[in-house]
Amino acid sequence: MRTLAGLTFFLTAALLMPSCESYSPVSRTIHEEHSLYQFIRVEEDLFSGERLLYTSAGRNIKQGGIRVKDPDELLFEYNRLAFSSLAFLEEDPSRVLFVGLGAGTMPRFFAGHYPDAVVDIVELDPAMLTIARDYFHFAEGERIKVHLMDGRTFIKKTKARHDMIFLDAYRGEQIPFHLTTVQFLREVKDCLNEGGVVVSNILSEANNRYFWSMVKTYRQEFGSLFIFKGEWSGNHIFVAMADKIPFDQDIFLERARSIQTGKGIEFDLARALWSYDNEKHLGNARILTDDFAPVNLLRQHEVQD
């Protein structure tokens, strides 16, 4: 004969026991490996239907992703923000460069809407190219070429000139310091066609202790700098041009809407710019250079903290 306490234990245990019919994990790992440069993992979220690319540099960092049922959708806000830069061009870009492949979603999206453009992509880690192909629908083609090498080395050596250069090379949550300096930005400028734009994905000041140094460095080297701030993500998008250009907000918004409609882009390109003219922060910031990169000292402080 069961006691009341025994019956209560039995019923509680039965309620807590997972059902074989209804139980399923929220996500599953479909690939993981240690490449030459990092630990990489691909996960599929069974609740949201998203397939996500993670790299590990002390923490798990999302580096890209797709919605399995709609792989052409750009999941991340900073990806969508970056394409607002199209409205700074006088005409359709004919050749673009992406520094950093990730899951390949941005160059794939761009090529889908600008099929006549030549797309160069630079990626340091060969494993990322394999993963982008195998899990994220990325493919090279006649007009899409991946160069497996360091981004700065490619920029120094290439003879090609580009209408747009997207800088999105990260290692974990940090941009490699040699891709942040005055000297690098000068090399990038040399790869631009007249009227071209440089588009950089930069973490916000909350997550990036040398954010204002990057603003100051870009502003020193480029005639024009415009910044978009993510509403939900911790990202800013820098849009830089070699020459100082007159900027008319109304013309920019009209051009953004025209591109969005003409190219069939499903998200809003007409974004408000963010004001970065905070002299308090800029006055204390230091210019990033090859021979003395404050980022190195800041990283040391982060370790000590």
N, C-alpha and C positions, 0 to 999 in steps of 0.2 A: 504494500500500500504506500503510495507516494505521499509524503508530507506536503503541506502547502508551500514551504520554502523550496522543496525539491521540484515541485511542479512549476513554480515561478522561474527557477533557474533553467529548466528544460525549455519553457516557452521563450524566454529571453534569448537563449542560445540559438533556438530555431529561427527567430526573427533576424538575428545578426548574421546568420550563415548565408553567404552569397548563393544566389540561384545559378545553376549551370545554364539555364535557358536565357536568363536576362542579363547576366553579367558580361561586360566587355570593358577592356581598358579604354581610357580616354584617348590615349595616343600610343603609337607603336613605333619603334625604331626600325627603319627599313634599310639603313646602311650606316656603318661607322668605320672609321679608319684613322690611323696615324699617318699623315703625309710627311713629307720632308720638313714641313714648316709648321704644322699645327694638327690638332685633333679635330676631325670633321665628323658631324653626325647629321643624318637626314631623318626627320621624324614626320609622321602623318598623324594629324589630329583628327580623330574619328568623329568628334562632335562638330567642329567647324568645317571639316572637309578641306583643311589646309595642309599642304606639304611644305615643311620648313627646313631651311639649312642653318645649322648651328656650327660655330667654331668655338673652341675652348682656349682661352688664354687666362686662366685663373677663374673665369666665370663662363657660363654658357651665353654666347652672344648670337642673336639672330643675324644672319648675313643675307637672307633672301628667302623667297617663298612664292608659292603659287596656290591658287584655289584649284583643286583637282578637276572639278567639273567645268571650270572656266580659266584655263591656264594663261589666257591673254590679259586677264585683269591684273592691275598693279595693286598688290595688297598693302604696301607700306606708304604712308603719307609722304615721306621724303622723296620717294620715287616719283610720285605725282607732282610734288612741288618742283622737282628738278626740271620737268618739261615745260613749266611756265617760262623758262629761259628762251624757248622758241620765239616768243613774242618780241625779243630784242633784235632779231635778225630782220634784215630788209627783204630777204627772199628765202625760199626753201634751201636748207643746207644740202650740199652735194657730197661732203665728206666729213665724217665725225670720228672722234677717238674716245674710247672708254678706257680709263685706267682703273682696272679692277673689274673682274668678271662676276664674282659671286655666283648666284644661281643663273645668271645670264638673262634675267627678266627685262632689264632696261634696254640693252641692245636689241633684244628680240622684239620688244614693244616698238622701239624706234624704227627698226627695219620694216615692221609690219605696216607702219603708217607712212614711211618714206622709202618705198621699195627701190627707187632709182639711186639712192645715196650709197656711197661706199662707207662701210663701217669697219674700222680698225679697233681691236680690243687687245689690251695688254694685261696679262695675268702671270704672276710669278709662280704660282703653285700649279703644276700640271694636274694634280688630283682634282682641283676645282673644275677644270675643263671636262674631265671624265664624268664628274658628278652632275654638272650642268646638262650634259648630253643625256645621261642615263635616267635622270630623275626629274628634270625641269624643262623638257621639250626644247632645249637649245640645240641649234645645229649651225655649223658653218656653211657657207655657200659661196657662190661666185663673187658676191659683193660683201661678204662678211668673213673677216679673217681674224683669227686669234694668234697673237704673238706671245710665246711663252718666255718671258724675260722680265726683268725689273722695269717698272714704268719709267723711271728717270733715264735708264740706259736707252730705252727705246726712243724717248723724246730727244735725247742728245744725238742719236744716230740717224733718225728718220729724215728723209728729204721731203716727205709729204707735208702739205699744209692743210689745215682743217678749219671748217667753219664753226665747229663746236668741239670742245674738249671737256669731257666729264671726268672729274677726279673723285673717285670713290674707293680708294685703296685703303683698307683698314687691316690691322692685325689686332684682333680683339676689339677693344674700344679705343685704340690709338691709331692715328695715322703715322706711318713711319716718318721719323723726323726729317729725313732727306727729301721728303715730298711736301715739306711745309715752308722751306726757306726762300729768302729773296732770290738766291741764285737759281733755284729750281723754277720759280715763277718766271724769271727772265727767259729761261729755256723754253717754258711753256708758251710764252708770248711769241717766241720765234717760230713756233709751229702753227700759229694762227694766220688764217687769211685776213685780209683787211675787213673790218667790221665783224670779225668773229667773236665768240664768247667762250669764256672758261666757266664751267659750272662745278662747284665743289660742295660735297656733302660734309658739313661740319657739325659736330655735336655742340649742344648749347653750353653756355657758361656754367650751368649747374653740374655738367658732367665732363667739362673740359677746362682745366685750370689754365690753359694758355689760349682760350678763346679770343680774348681781347688782343693778345699778341698777333694772332692770325688776322684779325680785322685790320690791325695797324700795318702788318706786313703787306697784305693785299692792297690796302689803300695807298701805300707808298709806291707799289710797283705798277698799279693799273690806273689809268685815267678815270675810269668809272667803276664803282662798286655798288651793287644793289643786293639786298639781302631779303630773303623770305624766311619767315619763322613758322615752324610747324605749330599747329594748334593743339595737337594731341601727342605728337612725338617729341623727343628731346633733340631735334635736329634743326639746323638752319641750312639754307641753300644760299651760297655765295654765287652771284653772277657778275663776272668781271670782264671788262673790255679794255683794250689797250689805250684807246683814246677817250678823252672826256667828251661825252655826248650830251646834247640837250635832252632832257627827259620830260615828257608830257604824259601824265598819268592817264588821261582820257584816251590818247592815241594808243598807249600800251594796252589798255583794257579792251579797246575796240579790236586791235590786232589779235589779241589773245582769243577773243570770242570768235573772230573770223577763222583762225587756225583750227580751233576746237570744232567748229561746224564743218569746215571744209575737209578736215582729215578724219572726221567721225570719231573724235576722242570723247569718251563718255564721262570724263570728270572735268572739273572746272579749272581752266588755265588762268582765268582772270583773278589773280590774287593780289591782295594788298601788300605793299612793301613794308618792311620793318625798319624803323629808324635806329641806326647804330651810332649816331653822333653823340656819344656820351664821353665828353672830354675827361671826366673824372677817371674813367676806366682806361681810356686810350692814353691819357697822360702818363699813367703808371706802367703801361704795357711796354714790352721790349720787342724790337724787331728780331725775327728769327733769321739766322744766317748759318751757312755751312760750318764756319769756323767756331761759332759760339751759338748753340741752339738752346735757348732757355728751357725748351721742352725737356732736355736732359735733367736739368736741375729740378724742374717741377716733378718729374717722375720720381726722382730721388726723394723729394719731400713727401710724395704720396706713399712711398714705401715706409718712410719713417713715421708718417701719421698712422 
